[in-house]
Amino acid sequence: FAEIAPEIDFRPHVPGADLAGIPYCLAWKATRGIWPAMTDLKAIFCLGAGVDRLLADPTLPQGVPLVRMVEPALTRGMVEYVLWQSLFHHRKVWELEAAQSCATWRPHTYPAPWDRTIGVMGLGELGTAAAAKLVEFGFKVRGWSRSPKSIEKVECFHGPEQLTAFLAKSEILVCLLPLTPETRGILNAALFAQLPRGASVINAARGGHLVEADLSAAMASGQITAATLDVFETEPLPADHTFWSTERLYITPHNASITDPRSAAWRISRQIAKFEAGEGLDDVVDRTRGY
């Protein structure tokens, strides 16, 4: 902020400081009890893509706009992650790893991308960009969202009534949904059973989307062949968690995409300038939907 927007008086939070008179707050995991002390807030900017942590705080001011983080580096990072893991599961790289571990030259085949269907759950900023990149690489892509969406070369489904049809051909399932009461626990036994047998699951959204025991059971039965998880109900993932030793379950430490400080500072400073000039804020959260 000092470099990009030196006109802004930027103050890191110090416990016990007087917070009255401060009009804007940037937060990811806000200190409990901070909101009642911020009596003059005009807007709250979330420093990550998801706002569920902030919305879970009952003291979050109801009349203050909450703004999602939408910035190019964050979107690009998630697109890279989804493409990387989709290719990993598409080519079943674990078969190559197994062959190499025993010094075996083993034939390894995989279908062309246009013969592989990838399903993306959540067609917001990140999901739409990820789906477009997968299309660019030649995959058959379908998407599912709460409300109707239209994306070029993506077969789109929406609402609970179309979820079964969406899942039926999704050989690689990517979850990029916002975490809301409706989507909590959506990656469960019933959903896994509707995927093609041997499907893969990639969750880069929130740990609360996944019923962990159901994934373990689905992988043990062979219904789910492999999974990549970037997010977990408890983070860091406990050292004694069964996921660490589950074959073909790949773990990344909630770093699928990270907000770029320079890009975020530029984005937020421009939003503040527009707001102070009487213009509306972009990407304001609809609290009734949770995103």
C-alpha positions in Angstrom: 0.0 0.0 0.0 2.9 2.4 0.7 4.1 1.9 -2.8 0.8 1.7 -4.7 -1.5 3.9 -2.7 0.7 6.2 -0.5 -2.2 8.5 0.0 -4.0 5.9 2.1 -3.2 5.9 5.8 -2.7 2.1 6.2 -2.5 0.7 9.7 -1.8 -2.9 10.6 -4.1 -4.0 13.5 -2.6 -3.7 16.9 -4.5 -5.3 19.8 -6.0 -2.7 22.1 -5.7 0.1 19.5 -8.6 2.6 19.2 -10.4 1.6 16.0 -13.0 4.3 16.0 -12.8 6.6 12.9 -11.3 3.9 10.6 -13.5 3.6 7.5 -12.1 0.5 5.8 -10.9 -2.9 7.0 -9.0 -5.5 5.1 -9.4 -9.0 6.7 -9.0 -12.7 6.1 -9.2 -14.2 9.6 -10.4 -11.2 11.6 -9.6 -11.1 15.3 -12.6 -12.0 17.4 -14.4 -9.0 18.8 -12.8 -6.5 16.5 -16.0 -5.5 14.7 -17.9 -3.8 17.6 -14.9 -1.6 18.1 -14.9 -0.4 14.4 -17.8 2.0 14.8 -17.2 4.0 11.6 -16.7 1.3 9.0 -17.8 2.0 5.4 -16.7 -1.3 3.8 -14.9 -4.5 4.6 -12.6 -6.1 2.0 -11.9 -9.8 2.2 -8.3 -10.7 1.3 -9.2 -14.1 -0.1 -11.7 -15.6 -2.6 -14.1 -17.0 0.1 -16.0 -15.0 2.7 -17.3 -17.8 4.8 -14.9 -17.2 7.7 -16.1 -13.6 7.9 -19.7 -14.4 7.6 -19.5 -16.9 10.4 -18.7 -14.2 12.9 -22.1 -13.1 14.4 -20.6 -9.7 15.3 -19.8 -8.8 11.7 -21.7 -5.5 11.0 -24.8 -6.2 9.0 -25.1 -2.8 7.3 -21.6 -2.6 6.0 -20.7 -3.8 2.5 -18.5 -6.9 2.4 -16.4 -7.1 -0.8 -15.0 -10.4 -2.2 -11.4 -10.5 -3.4 -11.4 -10.6 -7.2 -8.0 -10.0 -8.7 -6.1 -11.4 -11.7 -3.3 -13.2 -9.8 -5.8 -15.0 -7.6 -7.8 -16.2 -10.5 -4.7 -17.2 -12.5 -3.3 -19.2 -9.6 -6.5 -21.2 -9.3 -6.7 -21.8 -13.0 -3.1 -23.1 -12.9 -3.9 -25.4 -10.0 -7.1 -26.8 -11.6 -5.3 -27.4 -14.9 -2.3 -29.0 -13.2 -4.4 -31.4 -11.1 -6.9 -32.2 -13.9 -3.9 -33.2 -16.2 -2.5 -35.2 -13.3 -5.7 -37.2 -12.9 -6.4 -37.4 -16.6 -3.0 -39.1 -17.2 -3.2 -41.1 -14.0 0.3 -40.1 -13.0 0.2 -42.5 -10.0 0.6 -45.4 -12.4 3.9 -43.9 -13.7 5.0 -43.3 -10.1 4.2 -47.0 -9.2 6.2 -48.2 -12.2 9.2 -46.0 -11.4 9.2 -47.1 -7.8 9.9 -50.7 -8.9 12.1 -49.8 -11.9 9.6 -51.1 -14.3 9.1 -49.9 -17.9 5.4 -50.3 -18.0 3.1 -49.3 -21.0 1.0 -46.3 -19.9 -2.0 -45.1 -22.0 -4.7 -42.5 -21.5 -7.5 -41.1 -23.6 -7.3 -37.9 -25.6 -8.6 -34.9 -23.7 -11.7 -34.7 -25.9 -12.6 -38.2 -24.7 -12.4 -37.1 -21.0 -15.2 -35.2 -19.3 -14.4 -32.8 -16.4 -17.1 -31.4 -14.3 -16.6 -28.0 -12.5 -18.9 -27.3 -9.5 -19.2 -23.6 -9.0 -19.1 -21.2 -12.0 -18.2 -17.9 -10.3 -15.0 -15.9 -11.2 -12.7 -18.8 -10.5 -14.8 -21.7 -11.8 -15.6 -19.9 -15.1 -11.9 -19.1 -15.7 -10.9 -22.7 -14.9 -13.6 -24.2 -17.1 -12.5 -22.0 -20.0 -8.8 -23.1 -19.6 -9.9 -26.8 -19.6 -11.9 -26.2 -22.8 -8.8 -24.6 -24.3 -6.9 -27.8 -23.6 -9.5 -29.8 -25.4 -11.4 -31.4 -22.6 -15.1 -32.0 -22.6 -16.2 -29.6 -19.8 -19.5 -29.4 -18.0 -20.3 -27.0 -15.2 -22.8 -26.8 -12.3 -24.0 -23.8 -10.4 -26.8 -22.5 -8.3 -28.3 -20.4 -11.1 -28.2 -20.7 -14.9 -24.9 -19.8 -16.5 -23.8 -19.7 -20.2 -20.1 -20.4 -21.0 -18.8 -21.0 -24.5 -18.2 -24.7 -25.1 -19.2 -25.7 -21.5 -22.3 -27.8 -21.0 -23.9 -25.9 -18.1 -26.3 -27.4 -15.5 -27.9 -25.6 -12.5 -29.9 -26.2 -9.4 -30.5 -29.3 -7.3 -32.7 -30.8 -10.0 -29.9 -30.9 -12.6 -27.1 -32.1 -10.3 -27.6 -35.8 -11.0 -27.3 -35.3 -14.8 -24.2 -33.1 -14.3 -22.5 -35.8 -12.2 -23.4 -38.8 -14.4 -20.5 -38.2 -16.9 -18.1 -36.2 -14.8 -15.0 -38.4 -14.7 -12.9 -35.7 -12.9 -14.9 -33.6 -10.5 -13.5 -30.2 -9.5 -15.2 -28.4 -6.6 -14.9 -24.6 -6.6 -18.1 -23.8 -4.9 -18.6 -21.1 -2.2 -19.2 -22.6 1.2 -22.8 -21.9 2.3 -25.3 -23.8 4.4 -26.6 -25.3 1.2 -23.2 -26.5 0.0 -21.7 -27.7 3.3 -21.1 -31.4 3.1 -22.1 -31.6 -0.6 -19.2 -33.9 -1.4 -20.7 -36.9 0.3 -21.5 -40.6 -0.3 -24.6 -39.9 -2.2 -22.8 -37.5 -4.6 -19.8 -39.9 -5.1 -22.2 -42.7 -5.9 -23.6 -40.7 -8.9 -20.2 -40.2 -10.5 -18.8 -42.7 -13.0 -17.1 -45.5 -11.2 -13.4 -44.8 -10.9 -13.8 -41.0 -11.0 -11.4 -38.5 -9.5 -12.2 -35.7 -7.1 -10.4 -32.4 -6.8 -11.5 -30.0 -3.9 -9.9 -26.6 -4.0 -12.9 -24.8 -2.4 -13.4 -25.3 1.3 -12.9 -28.2 3.7 -16.5 -27.9 4.8 -17.7 -29.1 1.4 -16.3 -32.6 2.0 -17.5 -35.3 4.3 -14.1 -36.9 4.9 -15.3 -40.3 6.0 -17.5 -40.6 2.9 -14.5 -39.9 0.6 -12.4 -42.5 2.5 -15.2 -45.1 2.0 -15.6 -44.3 -1.6 -11.9 -44.6 -2.3 -11.8 -47.9 -0.4 -14.6 -49.3 -2.5 -13.1 -48.1 -5.8 -15.9 -45.8 -6.6 -13.4 -42.9 -6.4 -10.0 -43.8 -7.8 -8.0 -40.8 -6.7 -8.4 -37.4 -5.1 -6.5 -34.1 -4.6 -7.5 -32.0 -1.6 -6.2 -28.5 -1.0 -8.6 -27.7 1.9 -9.7 -29.5 5.0 -12.1 -29.2 7.9 -9.2 -28.9 10.3 -6.1 -27.0 9.1 -3.3 -27.8 9.3 -4.3 -31.3 8.6 -3.4 -33.3 11.8 -0.4 -35.5 11.5 -2.4 -38.6 12.5 -5.1 -38.1 9.9 -5.8 -41.1 7.7 -5.6 -38.9 4.5 -1.8 -38.7 4.9 -1.5 -42.4 4.3 -4.3 -43.0 1.8 -3.1 -44.3 -1.5 -3.8 -42.0 -4.5 -5.0 -39.2 -2.2 -2.8 -36.1 -2.8 -2.6 -33.2 -0.4 -1.6 -29.6 -0.9 -1.5 -27.2 2.1 -4.3 -24.8 1.2 -2.1 -23.0 -1.3 -4.0 -23.7 -4.6 -4.1 -19.9 -5.2 -2.7 -17.1 -3.1 -3.7 -13.4 -3.2 -0.9 -11.3 -4.7 -0.2 -8.4 -2.4 0.5 -5.8 -5.2 -2.4 -6.8 -7.3 -4.7 -6.8 -4.2 -3.5 -3.5 -3.0 -4.1 -1.9 -6.4 -7.6 -3.4 -6.6 -8.6 -2.3 -3.1 -7.2 1.2 -3.5 -9.1 1.7 -6.7 -12.3 0.4 -5.1 -11.8 2.9 -2.2 -11.1 5.8 -4.6 -14.3 5.0 -6.6 -16.4 4.6 -3.4 -15.1 7.9 -2.0 -16.1 9.5 -5.3 -19.7 8.3 -4.9 -19.5 5.3 -7.1 -20.6 1.8 -6.1 -18.4 -1.0 -5.0 -17.7 -4.1 -7.2 -18.0 -7.7 -6.1 -20.1 -7.0 -3.0 -21.3 -10.2 -1.2 -25.0 -11.0 -1.2 -25.3 -12.1 2.4 -28.5 -14.0 1.7 -26.6 -16.3 -0.7 -23.3 -16.3 1.2 -21.1 -15.2 -1.7 
